[in-house]
């Protein structure tokens, strides 16, 4: 999986179709203009972008998708794979997916995917019975969620903590977190 700039997308698609710069340019533009777009030295007009979309047989949305959006989508994939591996207790695989997601999170400064990875790290540690470390990740996650007003995610975290305390025979703590979840639900 890779994140591509607009120019890289044009070049990659052109090469997939075994087209030369001259083939893509046709009679509409010059091969030099296409080269400038591919090297990211020039941003195409909407008219040129539409022409490239038609010529290369891809949607204009594909070309317009930002690098951050691409990275966010990649992180979502890695999060889903990590969650599956955590549930299957394939902890080494889960950790590799989380690390791959962390790479994109750091490179593109993705806030909500970071919270999601912290949540999954919390689940990972709780499943491995490293409760203190797991709760620490969940609370770091909640800091991000509180700054971005994601009450539903907050509730999920509190419910996970409550269920964990139920499994550890600490009913008063479990009830406390269930009450916090309920209060947030009623509030939001």
C-alpha positions as CSV (number, residue, x, y, z in Angstrom):
1,X,0.0,0.0,0.0
2,X,1.3,3.4,-0.9
3,X,0.3,7.0,-0.9
4,X,0.7,8.7,-4.2
5,X,0.8,12.3,-5.2
6,X,-1.3,13.4,-8.2
7,X,1.7,13.3,-10.5
8,X,2.6,9.8,-9.3
9,X,-0.9,8.6,-9.9
10,X,-0.8,9.9,-13.5
11,X,2.5,8.3,-14.2
12,X,1.6,5.0,-12.6
13,X,-1.6,4.8,-14.6
14,X,0.1,5.8,-17.8
15,X,2.7,3.0,-17.3
16,X,0.0,0.5,-16.4
17,X,-1.6,1.2,-19.8
18,X,1.9,1.1,-21.6
19,X,1.4,4.6,-22.9
20,X,4.1,7.1,-23.7
21,X,3.9,10.8,-22.7
22,X,3.1,11.5,-26.4
23,X,0.3,8.9,-26.3
24,X,-1.3,10.6,-23.3
25,X,-0.8,14.1,-24.7
26,X,-2.4,13.3,-28.0
27,X,-3.2,16.5,-29.9
28,X,-4.6,18.2,-26.9
29,X,-1.5,19.1,-24.9
30,X,2.3,18.6,-25.1
31,X,4.2,15.7,-23.7
32,X,6.1,18.3,-21.7
33,X,3.0,19.4,-19.9
34,X,2.2,15.8,-19.0
35,X,5.8,15.4,-17.8
36,X,5.5,18.5,-15.6
37,X,2.3,17.1,-14.0
38,X,3.9,13.7,-13.4
39,X,6.9,15.2,-11.7
40,X,4.6,17.4,-9.6
41,X,6.2,20.6,-11.0
42,X,2.8,21.7,-12.3
43,X,-0.7,21.4,-11.1
44,X,-3.1,20.6,-13.9
45,X,-6.2,22.8,-14.5
46,X,-9.6,21.1,-14.0
47,X,-9.9,20.9,-17.8
48,X,-6.5,19.0,-18.1
49,X,-7.4,16.8,-15.1
50,X,-10.7,15.9,-16.8
51,X,-8.8,15.1,-20.0
52,X,-6.3,12.9,-18.1
53,X,-9.1,11.2,-16.4
54,X,-10.8,10.3,-19.6
55,X,-7.6,9.4,-21.5
56,X,-6.3,7.2,-18.7
57,X,-9.7,5.6,-17.9
58,X,-9.9,6.5,-14.2
59,X,-12.3,8.7,-12.3
60,X,-11.4,12.3,-11.6
61,X,-12.0,11.6,-7.9
62,X,-9.1,9.1,-8.0
63,X,-6.8,12.0,-9.1
64,X,-8.3,14.5,-6.7
65,X,-8.0,12.3,-3.5
66,X,-5.5,13.9,-1.2
67,X,-2.5,12.1,0.2
68,X,-3.9,12.5,3.7
69,X,-7.2,10.9,2.7
70,X,-5.3,8.0,1.1
71,X,-3.2,7.6,4.3
72,X,-6.4,7.6,6.4
73,X,-7.9,4.9,4.3
74,X,-4.7,2.8,4.6
75,X,-4.7,3.3,8.4
76,X,-8.3,2.1,8.5
77,X,-7.4,-1.1,6.7
78,X,-4.5,-1.7,9.0
79,X,-6.7,-1.0,12.0
80,X,-9.3,-3.5,10.8
81,X,-6.6,-6.2,10.2
82,X,-5.1,-5.5,13.7
83,X,-8.5,-5.8,15.3
84,X,-9.1,-9.2,13.6
85,X,-5.7,-10.5,14.7
86,X,-6.3,-9.3,18.3
87,X,-9.6,-11.2,18.4
88,X,-7.8,-14.3,17.0
89,X,-5.1,-13.7,19.6
90,X,-2.4,-13.6,16.8
91,X,-0.6,-10.9,18.8
92,X,2.6,-10.8,16.7
93,X,0.5,-10.1,13.5
94,X,-1.7,-7.6,15.3
95,X,1.4,-5.7,16.5
96,X,2.8,-5.6,12.9
97,X,-0.5,-4.1,11.6
98,X,-0.5,-1.5,14.4
99,X,3.1,-0.5,13.6
100,X,2.2,-0.2,9.9
101,X,-0.7,2.1,10.8
102,X,1.6,4.1,13.2
103,X,3.9,4.8,10.3
104,X,1.2,6.6,8.3
105,X,-0.3,8.2,11.4
106,X,3.0,9.9,12.2
107,X,4.0,10.7,8.6
108,X,0.6,12.4,7.9
109,X,-0.3,13.6,11.4
110,X,-3.6,11.7,11.4
111,X,-5.4,12.4,14.7
112,X,-8.5,10.1,14.7
113,X,-6.6,7.1,13.3
114,X,-4.1,7.7,16.1
115,X,-6.9,7.4,18.6
116,X,-8.2,4.3,16.9
117,X,-4.7,2.7,17.1
118,X,-4.4,3.7,20.8
119,X,-7.7,2.0,21.4
120,X,-6.5,-1.2,19.6
121,X,-3.2,-1.1,21.5
122,X,-5.4,-0.9,24.7
123,X,-7.4,-4.0,23.5
124,X,-4.1,-5.7,22.6
125,X,-2.7,-5.2,26.1
126,X,-5.9,-6.1,27.9
127,X,-6.1,-9.4,25.9
128,X,-2.6,-10.1,27.0
129,X,-3.6,-9.2,30.6
130,X,-1.3,-6.2,30.8
131,X,-4.2,-4.2,32.2
132,X,-2.3,-1.1,33.4
133,X,-0.7,-0.6,30.1
134,X,-3.9,-1.3,28.3
135,X,-5.9,1.2,30.4
136,X,-3.1,3.8,29.8
137,X,-3.6,3.4,26.0
138,X,-7.4,3.7,26.4
139,X,-7.1,6.9,28.4
140,X,-4.6,8.4,25.9
141,X,-7.2,7.5,23.3
142,X,-10.0,9.2,25.3
143,X,-7.9,12.4,25.5
144,X,-8.0,12.6,21.7
145,X,-11.7,11.8,21.6
146,X,-12.5,14.4,24.2
147,X,-10.7,17.1,22.2
148,X,-12.7,16.1,19.1
149,X,-16.0,15.5,20.9
150,X,-16.4,11.8,19.9
151,X,-18.6,10.7,22.7
152,X,-19.5,7.4,21.1
153,X,-15.9,6.3,21.0
154,X,-15.5,7.5,24.6
155,X,-18.4,5.2,25.6
156,X,-16.8,2.3,23.7
157,X,-13.6,2.7,25.7
158,X,-15.5,3.0,29.1
159,X,-17.5,-0.2,28.2
160,X,-14.3,-2.1,27.4
161,X,-12.7,-1.0,30.7
162,X,-15.9,-2.0,32.6
163,X,-16.1,-5.4,30.9
164,X,-12.4,-6.0,31.8
165,X,-13.1,-5.2,35.4
166,X,-16.0,-7.6,35.4
167,X,-13.6,-10.3,34.2
168,X,-11.2,-9.4,37.0
169,X,-13.8,-9.7,39.7
170,X,-13.7,-6.0,40.5
171,X,-17.4,-5.3,40.3
172,X,-17.4,-1.9,41.9
173,X,-15.0,-0.6,39.3
174,X,-17.0,-2.2,36.5
175,X,-20.2,-0.5,37.8
176,X,-18.4,2.8,38.0
177,X,-17.4,2.6,34.3
178,X,-20.8,1.4,33.2
179,X,-22.3,4.5,35.0
180,X,-19.8,6.8,33.2
181,X,-20.8,5.2,29.9
182,X,-24.4,5.7,30.7
183,X,-23.9,9.3,31.7
184,X,-22.1,10.1,28.5
185,X,-24.8,8.3,26.5
186,X,-27.6,10.3,28.2
187,X,-25.6,13.5,27.7
188,X,-24.8,13.0,24.1
